[in-house]
Amino acid sequence: MTIIVNGSLIINGPTLKCYTCTKKQSNSDCLIETQCSGSLRYCETIVTRTKQGFSVITNIWKYCSSRCMTSVQYNNGLKSTISCCDTALCNISGAMSVKISYLALVISVGFGGSLLRSGL
């Protein structure tokens, strides 16, 4: 964006675009593209995991941020992971569990394809 103020040319760089969401349990629900305002230079993702009985509940938040503070915290059965990045739509992956489930799917499909090719 270019702005002319009092005859002076001011050039602002492009603003960052991040995926955003609030407290979603699936990364596929966190793919809303948002144009960040000028002072927000990072895409931040928070993933929490809590145990409820025999289940593990994952919640994901994604947003534009002015600071980058990565961390992993454990507190009374709750794990919180904060990650950030600074390129356009870089926070597409919200949770390691999502990455692992895609990997498991690829391996399963590959194994199934091998079985079909071998005639089993």
Order of alpha helices (4+ residues) and beta strands (2+ residues): beta-beta-beta-beta-beta-beta-beta-beta-alpha
